[in-house]
Amino acid sequence: MTDIEYQDRAEALLRAVELACDRINDDTDADIDNQRVGGMITLTFANRSQIVVNLQKPLHEVWMAARAGGFHYRFDGSVWMDTKGQGEFFAHLSRCASEQSGQPLSFSS
């Protein structure tokens, strides 16, 4: 993948996270505060726990830090997959956000 392809796909992922937060806030009482600064989004939940998603441009990866740990994702040609076999990014973000918010939340591309 070229740097430009990575940037396009990674920016699309960040936009999808932002849009999902807006949808979740409209449809539920989860009250996720999402702040984006450059290539990083911080999701803060009502209980003050956080999930941080940030771009790692030199590695062509997306990293996520949550209570469950830190995770690295690479684009496999169709989806962002964890480099250690923990699954697809949006499914994993949904699980982590659900755990941290105490209610079922769904993120998707």
C-alpha positions in Angstrom: 0.0 0.0 0.0 1.3 3.4 -0.8 1.4 6.3 1.7 -1.4 8.0 -0.1 -3.6 4.9 -0.1 -2.9 4.4 3.6 -3.8 8.0 4.3 -7.1 7.7 2.4 -8.1 4.5 4.1 -7.0 5.6 7.6 -8.8 8.9 7.3 -12.0 7.0 6.2 -11.7 4.9 9.3 -11.4 8.0 11.6 -14.4 9.6 9.9 -16.4 6.4 10.3 -15.5 6.4 14.1 -16.7 10.0 14.4 -19.9 9.4 12.5 -20.6 6.3 14.6 -20.2 8.3 17.8 -22.7 10.8 16.5 -25.1 8.1 15.6 -24.7 6.3 18.9 -25.2 9.6 20.8 -28.4 10.2 18.8 -29.8 6.7 19.3 -28.7 5.9 22.9 -27.8 7.5 26.2 -24.2 6.4 26.0 -23.0 10.0 25.8 -19.6 9.4 24.1 -17.5 12.6 23.9 -15.2 12.2 20.9 -12.4 14.6 20.3 -10.2 14.5 17.2 -6.8 16.1 17.0 -5.0 15.4 13.7 -4.7 11.6 13.3 -6.0 10.8 16.8 -9.5 10.4 18.2 -10.2 10.1 21.9 -13.5 8.6 23.0 -14.5 9.5 26.5 -17.4 7.7 28.1 -19.7 8.8 30.9 -17.6 6.9 33.5 -14.6 8.9 32.3 -12.9 5.8 30.8 -11.3 6.4 27.4 -10.5 4.7 24.1 -7.8 6.3 21.9 -7.5 5.6 18.2 -4.5 7.0 16.4 -2.7 6.6 13.1 0.8 5.3 12.9 1.7 6.6 9.5 5.3 5.2 9.2 4.0 1.7 9.9 0.8 2.1 7.8 -1.2 1.0 11.0 -4.0 2.2 13.2 -3.6 1.7 16.9 -6.3 1.5 19.5 -5.8 1.8 23.3 -8.6 0.7 25.6 -9.1 -0.8 29.0 -8.6 -4.2 27.4 -5.2 -3.3 26.1 -3.4 -1.9 23.1 -4.0 -3.1 19.6 -2.4 -2.6 16.2 -4.4 -2.9 12.9 -3.2 -3.2 9.3 -5.4 -3.0 6.2 -5.6 -6.4 4.6 -7.1 -5.3 1.3 -10.7 -5.2 2.5 -10.7 -4.5 6.3 -8.4 -3.3 9.1 -7.3 -6.5 10.9 -5.4 -6.8 14.3 -1.8 -7.8 13.7 -2.0 -10.4 16.5 -5.2 -12.1 15.4 -7.7 -10.2 17.7 -10.1 -9.6 14.8 -11.4 -6.7 12.7 -11.1 -3.1 14.0 -14.8 -2.1 14.1 -15.9 -5.3 15.7 -13.1 -5.0 18.3 -13.9 -1.3 18.9 -17.6 -2.2 19.4 -16.6 -4.8 22.0 -14.3 -2.5 23.9 -16.7 0.4 23.8 -19.6 -1.8 25.0 -17.5 -3.0 27.9 -16.4 0.5 28.9 -19.8 2.1 28.5 -21.8 -0.7 30.1 -24.2 -1.1 27.2 -24.1 -2.7 23.8 -22.6 -0.3 21.2 -22.0 -0.9 17.5 -19.3 0.7 15.4 -19.0 0.0 11.7 -17.3 1.3 8.6 
